[in-house]
Amino acid sequence: MMRLIAPIVIPTLLGIVALLIRGATRRRERRLLLSIGAMVHFILIASFHLFPIAETPWALLSLDPLGLIVLSISSLLFLLVSLYAWGYFHHERAPTHGGVSRVFTPCMLFFLATMTLTAVTNHLGILWMAIEGTTLASAPLIYYHRHEKALEATWKYLLICSVGIALALLGLFFVAAANGGDGSDLTVTSLMAHGGALDPRWLRIGFILVLVGFGTKMGLAPMHGWLPDAHSEAPSPVSVLLSGALLNCAFLGILRFHQVCLAAHLGPFTTRLFIVFGLISLFVAAAFIVHQRDYKRMLAYSSIEHMGILALGVGIGSGFGSLLHAINHSIAKALLFLTAGQILVAYKSKTSSEIHGLLRTVPFTGGLLTIGTLAVLGVPPFAPFMSELIICKDGLLHGYGIPVALYLLALGMVFVGMSRIVLGMIHGAPHPLPQGGERPSWPMLLAPGLLAIPLLFLGIYLPAPLRALLTSGGHLIGGAP
Amino acid sequence: MDWLLVGIILSAFFLLGLSRLTICIRVVAIQGALLSLLPILAKGSLAEVPLVLMTLGTFAIKAVAMPFLLFRSLREAAIRREVEPIISLHLSLLAGGGIAILAFSSLKALPKAIPPFSPIAVPVALTVVLIGFLLLISRRKAVTQVIGFLVLENGVFLFGMSLVAGFPLIVEMGILLDLLVGIFVMGIMMYHIHRTFDHIDIQPHSSDSVGAPAALPLHESERVTR
């Protein structure tokens, strides 16, 4: 219990300290605090892997394999982002007047703390609080650049997600009503223990509300309205966390309720919903990715596509594949957003048609973009290929022929649309860097470079401990035929 | 205690028909106050400490703090005091009536309220939630959207009160705190919306997500060097 509290409390305290550091010139100290927080958090999470904690399923805080997977991804990405931030914000000269850039570090740390709480709690009410907390902590981060579009994106994010999460709270109340109106013990474990006694009528309504509510946060279409704006307007380090860590946390929120429904024998009902929302997301993403002129928006639509894959994977009974894909997508998408930040620093433009010949002008960046794009599109040696294949295989094994066919069709559409855009960026006659464009510094290259290693490695070989973790996590959400 | 429920539903209808922002905020505050009194009147006793704490907390946040924050951002941003609905006020009142009929006629399809609460609490909650949605989508200003969100939240709270008993105090307090921080952050954003666009009106800027915003002038848009 104490060990689970530490990774929540330490970033929170550091965040409060960072809030107290006044003055626009002292961003070095704040950045240092960010790195310390990231490092401590990472070490703590690593210790959970090396010295496993006994599960305390009846307590409010408890770490199961699902939580551990999500937590590890978030912690790793946060560490790399804090490294990357040294380079990305290196050129800061004129501090902004007004408060927003000063709250960057505190909000990042609060964001980390709330994401951690999402992963380690066993109580559905605390889970709800934590997910709402992630919205509030990350909204000021999206507004970092302080221009109109960022403002609009932040407002959309704040309002749409708050309304979605309010619906999820309603869903939670319906789940409690299914439990006979007893709200005193809403832990996942105890609800699962008397799953058969839950009233299926209210549980169904509750699950739909939660799926719509947290699905908004996860970026499932058609509730994805906020996502492309927020992901493209946020500074790249924040986009990484939004796409690679936050979406997984919302997914975890839905999975917790899915677990309860499985215990109440509502598996066929929930899996059908997962398939429907997964396929809608895949096709919406495929349709919108084709003519994207803004490459960060393109990456955002790709996130919607991959969230669709995760939902579909759970729906067709491939819990293992879905969790593996969550890891792979986070790594690949983090690499891509970090690379997008480099391109932005170099070219000062988010329009893909203004950028050509990256492989020659900034070779490392171009190489990383190539690797990341191939990976995210599911090209063989890379990790996402494996997980997409596993989902496809499991779907066919369980007799979901039509959804799998549609899934492959959507993947093909995304492949064509996205590779056309990215090919135009990495090849062609090289544009010289514009006035003020700078070559990315070493921390900016190192962070995504480090991510390229597991991206390739996990596609070739899955280490036994990770496989065991994913298998036990998959059992918790599998349950389909 | 039925009169409290009637008050809550009436205040939701008032909001649909009102055109002055300041009165809207006051009505939301009254709705929050009625809501916070409901559990204590339903139980009819002051003996339980968590119940009293919860009542005080809800009252302080919903009836005092949130209206205060809204008034403050209204003042600081010097927002014009009209509502600017997308559909006319008469039409939205009519739609509200439709919503109420729908909610009360689906009484059988909803879970039963737990004993001390009157059975009509659940359809009232549903009506308030749906009216909140109506306010959210049929009003143009950022402030009025926040008001719609608050009404929606009040409806969700009423659902929670009437369907669930014995929520742990720490969770209820956490939910309230989240809400308060949410309104605080929304207030800050409203201030910035006003400063940037000179009026709190999100309509012309809500671009469709198809046409991506292309090449922004750099000095304004992507200033990494800050």
Interface residues (C-beta under 8 A of the other chain):
Chain A: Y88 F89 H91 E92 R93 A94 P95 T96 S101 H123 G125 I126 W128 M129 E132 G133 T135 L136 A139 P140 Y143 H145 R146 H147 E148 K149 L151 E152 T154 W155 K156 L158 L159 S162 V163 A166 L167 L169 L170 F173 F174 A176 A177 A178 G181 D182 G183 S184 L186 D199 R201 W202 G225 P228 D229 S232 P235 F288 H291 Q292 R293 D294 R297 L344 V345 K348 S349 K350 T351 E354 G436
Chain B: P111 I114 V129 L136 A142 Q145 V146 F149 L152 E153 V156 F159 G160 L163 V164 A165 G166 F167 P168 V171 G174 I175 D178 V181 G182 V185 M186 I188 M189 H192 I193 T196 F197 I202 H205 S206 S207 S209 V210 A212 P213 A214 A215 L216 L218 E220 S221 E222 R223 V224 T225 R226
